[in-house]
Amino acid sequence: MPPEIWDIGFDGMIGGNGSYVEHEGEVILHQLIPRDVAKRLVDWLQERELEFYLESNNGLFASKGFREAARPVLRTYVLGKGVNPEKVVNMEAEEALHGLVYGGEIYRDDLNKVSFILRSYQDHLDSKSAFPELKAGTWGGKDEHALFGDLGVKDITKAHAIELLLKHLDADRADTLAFGDAKVDIPMLDYCQVGVAMGNGGAEIKAMADLVTDSVSQDGLYKAFEKLELI
């Protein structure tokens, strides 16, 4: 996350698609990919020559060739978010994925999930078959247009994470609202009292949302906050 976002200040966060929940510095939930599974996954990706990064609370640990391979892929991803094309002409991977580490240890026991660049949709399908103990998904586009595959802790969703947080806070689900722009966000928007889809989101999340706002780059969050009378 960019430093300017952190500067806003947060009471807590949900990360890893729901595998990590923190509130006011207290970790409520943190489920990790077991080290033996993580090692087997890294070996599998390297054997297939798929570039990847390993997501942990200690950084995003990239494979040796990730920077070069990710350059055009992440530019495509950012353009899809509505960013001005002039701003991405010379964009590098670390500008889109803050916290990337090159040359770090890749056999780790602190992983929330792993993302890898898809050469084809079949890579995602093969990863799903090879690692049934993990939750397989894609991001950066729908189905065949996906840019990345990812593998994380199974049976974890953002909705489940919110449920745990509400129990911890003794808070009411009726007071919740969520913003999202991806298929993985749909359970979260469905669970919360009010679900808001960003304008840059896909057709599926827009269809089920209570409200659709503008894209992130067009001040969609601000406009939704105004409409919902949060500011």
C-alpha positions as CSV (number, residue, x, y, z in Angstrom):
1,M,0.0,0.0,0.0
2,P,1.4,3.5,-0.9
3,P,2.8,5.6,2.0
4,E,0.2,8.3,1.3
5,I,-2.6,5.8,1.9
6,W,-1.0,4.7,5.2
7,D,-0.8,8.3,6.3
8,I,-4.6,8.5,6.4
9,G,-4.6,6.3,9.5
10,F,-6.6,3.1,10.0
11,D,-8.2,1.4,13.0
12,G,-7.2,-1.9,11.4
13,M,-7.2,-4.0,8.3
14,I,-8.2,-7.2,6.6
15,G,-5.6,-8.7,4.2
16,G,-4.8,-11.9,2.3
17,N,-8.4,-12.1,1.0
18,G,-9.6,-12.6,4.6
19,S,-6.8,-14.7,6.1
20,Y,-5.5,-11.7,8.2
21,V,-7.5,-9.5,10.5
22,E,-6.0,-6.8,12.7
23,H,-7.7,-4.1,14.9
24,E,-5.9,-1.4,16.7
25,G,-2.6,-3.3,16.6
26,E,-4.2,-6.6,17.9
27,V,-4.1,-9.6,15.5
28,I,-7.6,-11.2,15.5
29,L,-6.8,-13.8,12.8
30,H,-3.8,-14.8,10.9
31,Q,-3.9,-18.1,8.9
32,L,-0.8,-18.9,6.8
33,I,0.1,-21.4,4.0
34,P,2.1,-24.2,5.7
35,R,5.8,-24.1,4.9
36,D,5.9,-27.5,3.2
37,V,3.0,-26.5,0.9
38,A,4.7,-23.1,0.3
39,K,7.9,-24.8,-0.7
40,R,6.2,-27.2,-3.0
41,L,4.3,-24.3,-4.6
42,V,7.4,-22.3,-5.2
43,D,9.1,-25.4,-6.8
44,W,6.0,-26.0,-9.0
45,L,6.0,-22.4,-10.2
46,Q,9.7,-22.4,-11.0
47,E,9.5,-25.7,-12.9
48,R,6.8,-24.2,-15.0
49,E,8.8,-21.0,-15.4
50,L,6.0,-18.8,-14.0
51,E,7.1,-15.6,-12.4
52,F,5.5,-14.8,-9.0
53,Y,5.6,-12.9,-5.8
54,L,5.0,-14.3,-2.3
55,E,2.7,-12.1,-0.1
56,S,3.5,-11.9,3.6
57,N,3.2,-9.3,6.3
58,N,7.0,-8.9,5.9
59,G,6.9,-7.9,2.2
60,L,6.2,-9.1,-1.3
61,F,9.0,-11.5,-2.2
62,A,9.4,-11.6,-5.9
63,S,10.9,-14.3,-8.1
64,K,14.1,-13.5,-10.0
65,G,12.5,-12.6,-13.3
66,F,9.3,-11.0,-11.9
67,R,10.3,-7.4,-12.5
68,E,10.7,-7.8,-16.2
69,A,7.8,-10.1,-16.8
70,A,5.4,-8.1,-14.7
71,R,6.2,-4.8,-16.4
72,P,3.7,-5.1,-19.3
73,V,1.2,-7.1,-17.3
74,L,0.9,-4.6,-14.5
75,R,0.7,-1.7,-16.9
76,T,-2.3,-3.5,-18.5
77,Y,-3.8,-4.0,-15.1
78,V,-3.4,-0.4,-14.0
79,L,-4.8,0.9,-17.4
80,G,-7.8,-1.3,-16.7
81,K,-8.4,0.7,-13.5
82,G,-8.8,3.9,-15.5
83,V,-5.4,5.4,-14.9
84,N,-4.1,7.9,-17.5
85,P,-2.0,6.0,-20.1
86,E,0.7,8.7,-19.9
87,K,1.3,7.7,-16.2
88,V,2.0,4.1,-16.9
89,V,4.4,4.4,-19.9
90,N,7.5,3.9,-17.7
91,M,5.8,2.3,-14.7
92,E,7.8,-0.5,-13.0
93,A,6.3,-3.4,-11.0
94,E,7.2,-1.8,-7.7
95,E,5.1,1.3,-8.4
96,A,2.0,-0.9,-8.7
97,L,2.9,-3.4,-6.0
98,H,4.4,-1.6,-3.1
99,G,6.7,-3.6,-0.8
100,L,8.2,-5.8,-3.5
101,V,11.5,-7.4,-2.4
102,Y,14.0,-8.9,-4.9
103,G,16.6,-11.5,-3.9
104,G,14.8,-12.5,-0.7
105,E,14.3,-16.0,0.7
106,I,11.6,-17.7,-1.3
107,Y,11.0,-20.8,0.9
108,R,9.0,-19.2,3.7
109,D,6.6,-19.9,6.6
110,D,5.0,-16.5,6.7
111,L,2.9,-16.5,3.5
112,N,-0.7,-15.3,3.2
113,K,-0.9,-16.1,-0.5
114,V,1.0,-16.3,-3.7
115,S,0.3,-14.5,-7.0
116,F,1.8,-15.6,-10.3
117,I,1.7,-14.2,-13.9
118,L,-0.5,-16.3,-16.1
119,R,0.7,-17.2,-19.5
120,S,-2.7,-18.7,-20.2
121,Y,-5.8,-19.5,-18.2
122,Q,-4.7,-23.1,-18.2
123,D,-2.0,-22.2,-15.7
124,H,-4.7,-21.3,-13.2
125,L,-6.6,-24.5,-13.9
126,D,-3.5,-26.5,-13.4
127,S,-2.6,-24.8,-10.1
128,K,-6.1,-25.6,-8.9
129,S,-5.5,-29.3,-9.6
130,A,-2.0,-29.3,-8.2
131,F,-2.9,-27.7,-4.9
132,P,-6.4,-28.7,-3.8
133,E,-5.5,-27.8,-0.3
134,L,-5.3,-24.2,-1.3
135,K,-7.9,-21.7,-2.6
136,A,-7.1,-20.9,-6.3
137,G,-8.3,-17.7,-7.9
138,T,-7.4,-15.2,-10.5
139,W,-7.2,-11.4,-10.7
140,G,-6.6,-8.5,-13.1
141,G,-9.4,-9.6,-15.4
142,K,-12.2,-12.1,-15.8
143,D,-11.7,-15.8,-16.8
144,E,-9.5,-16.0,-19.9
145,H,-8.6,-12.3,-19.6
146,A,-7.2,-12.7,-16.1
147,L,-3.6,-11.5,-15.7
148,F,-2.6,-13.3,-12.5
149,G,-3.4,-16.5,-10.7
150,D,-3.3,-16.7,-7.0
151,L,-3.3,-19.4,-4.3
152,G,-4.1,-18.8,-0.7
153,V,-5.6,-20.3,2.5
154,K,-8.7,-22.4,1.8
155,D,-12.1,-21.7,3.2
156,I,-11.3,-18.1,3.9
157,T,-13.2,-15.1,2.6
158,K,-13.4,-11.4,3.3
159,A,-17.0,-11.9,4.5
160,H,-15.7,-14.5,7.1
161,A,-13.1,-12.0,8.2
162,I,-15.7,-9.3,8.7
163,E,-17.8,-11.7,10.7
164,L,-14.9,-12.4,13.1
165,L,-14.1,-8.7,13.4
166,L,-17.8,-7.9,14.3
167,K,-17.8,-10.6,17.0
168,H,-14.5,-9.2,18.4
169,L,-15.9,-5.7,18.5
170,D,-19.4,-6.8,19.6
171,A,-20.6,-4.7,16.7
172,D,-23.8,-5.0,14.6
173,R,-23.8,-6.3,11.0
174,A,-26.5,-3.7,10.3
175,D,-23.9,-1.0,10.7
176,T,-21.5,-2.3,8.1
177,L,-20.8,-1.3,4.5
178,A,-18.2,-2.5,2.0
179,F,-16.5,-1.2,-1.2
180,G,-15.1,-3.6,-3.8
181,D,-14.2,-3.9,-7.5
182,A,-13.5,-7.6,-8.0
183,K,-15.2,-10.9,-8.0
184,V,-13.4,-11.9,-4.8
185,D,-15.2,-8.9,-3.1
186,I,-18.7,-10.2,-3.9
187,P,-19.1,-12.2,-0.6
188,M,-18.0,-9.2,1.4
189,L,-20.5,-6.8,-0.4
190,D,-23.2,-9.5,0.0
191,Y,-22.5,-9.9,3.7
192,C,-22.4,-6.2,4.7
193,Q,-25.6,-4.2,5.1
194,V,-24.6,-1.9,2.2
195,G,-22.3,-3.1,-0.7
196,V,-20.8,-0.5,-3.0
197,A,-19.2,-1.5,-6.3
198,M,-16.5,0.7,-7.9
199,G,-17.1,1.9,-11.4
200,N,-14.0,0.0,-12.6
201,G,-15.4,-3.2,-11.2
202,G,-16.7,-6.1,-13.3
203,A,-20.3,-6.7,-14.4
204,E,-20.9,-9.4,-11.7
205,I,-20.1,-7.2,-8.7
206,K,-22.0,-4.2,-10.2
207,A,-25.1,-6.4,-10.7
208,M,-25.2,-7.5,-7.1
209,A,-24.2,-4.2,-5.4
210,D,-26.6,-1.9,-3.6
211,L,-24.8,1.1,-5.1
212,V,-22.4,1.6,-8.0
213,T,-20.1,4.6,-7.8
214,D,-17.4,5.9,-10.1
215,S,-14.0,4.3,-10.6
216,V,-11.2,4.8,-8.1
217,S,-9.4,7.2,-10.4
218,Q,-12.6,9.3,-10.7
219,D,-13.0,9.9,-7.0
220,G,-15.5,7.0,-6.7
221,L,-14.9,6.6,-3.0
222,Y,-15.4,10.3,-2.2
223,K,-18.6,10.4,-4.2
224,A,-20.0,7.3,-2.5
225,F,-19.1,8.7,0.9
226,E,-21.1,11.8,0.0
227,K,-24.1,9.9,-1.3
228,L,-24.1,7.7,1.8
229,E,-23.8,10.8,4.0
230,L,-20.6,9.6,5.6
231,I,-19.0,13.1,5.0
